[in-house]
Amino acid sequence: QVQLVESGGGLVQAGGSLRLSCAASGSIFSINAMGWYRQAPGKQRELVAHITRGGVTNYADSVKGRFTISNAKNTVDLQMNSLKPEDTAVYYCNAVSGLVGRESWGQGTQVTVSS
């Protein structure tokens, strides 16, 4: 099993930056990909960014050019620049591991962008 712990959320003004970090523990050797999702009040959880073990990345259109995902050993970070009020959400770290693609989730970290 994989356990995930996020950190780095908070309150920031529009145009500002935040960096989220997610540390994985447990069966980290089995992780195939990691990513960040977010869920705003009243909305469905959506993919923000995703990175494979080989470093291939994928971003939601809404964050392209503003957010950057990176990974190192057992962590995955999300650098968020030029933040907008619509980026306000709870951000969740996700890991996909093993042959069957088992998903693990962190507890979530709140990001609030004020206008």
C-alpha positions as CSV (number, residue, x, y, z in Angstrom):
1,Q,0.0,0.0,0.0
2,V,1.0,3.6,-0.6
3,Q,0.4,6.4,1.9
4,L,0.4,10.0,0.8
5,V,0.8,13.2,2.8
6,E,0.3,16.7,1.3
7,S,1.6,20.0,2.5
8,G,1.9,23.5,1.3
9,G,-1.6,24.8,0.9
10,G,-2.8,28.1,2.1
11,L,-4.2,31.5,1.3
12,V,-2.7,33.7,-1.4
13,Q,-3.8,36.7,-3.4
14,A,-4.6,36.4,-7.1
15,G,-1.4,36.5,-9.1
16,G,0.6,34.9,-6.4
17,S,2.3,31.5,-6.1
18,L,2.1,28.4,-3.9
19,R,4.0,25.1,-4.0
20,L,2.3,21.9,-2.9
21,S,4.3,18.9,-2.0
22,C,3.2,15.3,-1.5
23,A,5.4,12.6,0.2
24,A,4.7,9.0,-0.5
25,S,5.5,6.1,1.8
26,G,4.9,2.4,1.9
27,S,5.2,0.5,-1.3
28,I,6.7,3.4,-3.3
29,F,8.6,1.0,-5.6
30,S,5.2,0.0,-7.1
31,I,4.1,3.6,-8.0
32,N,3.6,4.1,-11.8
33,A,2.4,7.6,-11.8
34,M,1.4,10.4,-9.4
35,G,-0.7,13.5,-9.8
36,W,-2.7,16.3,-8.3
37,Y,-6.5,16.6,-8.4
38,R,-8.7,19.3,-7.0
39,Q,-12.3,19.7,-5.9
40,A,-14.0,23.0,-5.5
41,P,-17.3,23.4,-3.5
42,G,-20.2,21.9,-5.5
43,K,-18.0,20.6,-8.3
44,Q,-16.6,17.2,-9.2
45,R,-13.0,16.3,-8.5
46,E,-10.8,17.1,-11.5
47,L,-7.3,16.3,-12.7
48,V,-4.9,19.2,-12.4
49,A,-1.6,17.5,-13.4
50,H,-0.1,14.1,-13.7
51,I,3.4,12.7,-14.1
52,T,4.5,9.2,-14.9
53,R,7.5,7.4,-13.4
54,G,9.3,8.2,-16.6
55,G,8.6,11.9,-16.3
56,V,5.8,12.3,-18.9
57,T,3.5,15.0,-17.8
58,N,-0.1,16.0,-18.5
59,Y,-2.0,19.1,-17.5
60,A,-5.5,20.4,-17.4
61,D,-6.0,23.1,-20.0
62,S,-7.0,25.5,-17.3
63,V,-3.5,25.3,-15.6
64,K,-1.2,24.9,-18.6
65,G,1.6,27.5,-18.6
66,R,0.9,28.4,-14.9
67,F,1.4,25.1,-13.0
68,T,4.4,22.7,-13.1
69,I,4.4,19.2,-11.7
70,S,7.7,17.5,-10.8
71,N,8.8,14.4,-9.0
72,A,11.8,13.2,-7.2
73,K,12.3,9.9,-5.4
74,N,9.2,9.6,-3.3
75,T,7.7,13.1,-3.7
76,V,5.7,15.0,-6.2
77,D,5.4,18.7,-6.2
78,L,3.1,21.2,-7.8
79,Q,4.4,24.7,-8.4
80,M,1.4,27.0,-8.9
81,N,2.1,30.5,-10.4
82,S,-0.3,33.2,-11.5
83,L,-3.0,31.9,-9.3
84,K,-6.6,32.8,-10.0
85,P,-9.6,32.8,-7.7
86,E,-11.0,29.9,-9.7
87,D,-8.0,27.8,-8.6
88,T,-9.5,27.8,-5.1
89,A,-10.2,24.2,-4.1
90,V,-9.0,21.3,-2.0
91,Y,-6.0,19.8,-3.7
92,Y,-5.5,16.0,-3.4
93,C,-2.4,14.0,-4.2
94,N,-2.9,10.8,-6.1
95,A,-0.7,7.8,-6.8
96,V,-1.4,4.9,-9.2
97,S,0.5,1.7,-8.4
98,G,0.9,-1.9,-9.2
99,L,-0.2,-4.0,-12.2
100,V,-3.9,-3.3,-11.5
101,G,-3.5,0.5,-11.1
102,R,-4.5,0.8,-7.5
103,E,-5.2,4.3,-6.5
104,S,-4.1,6.0,-3.3
105,W,-5.2,9.4,-2.1
106,G,-3.9,12.0,0.3
107,Q,-6.1,13.8,2.8
108,G,-6.2,17.0,0.8
109,T,-4.9,20.5,1.3
110,Q,-6.9,23.7,1.0
111,V,-5.8,26.3,-1.5
112,T,-7.6,29.6,-1.4
113,V,-7.0,32.4,-3.9
114,S,-8.4,35.8,-3.0
115,S,-9.3,38.4,-5.6
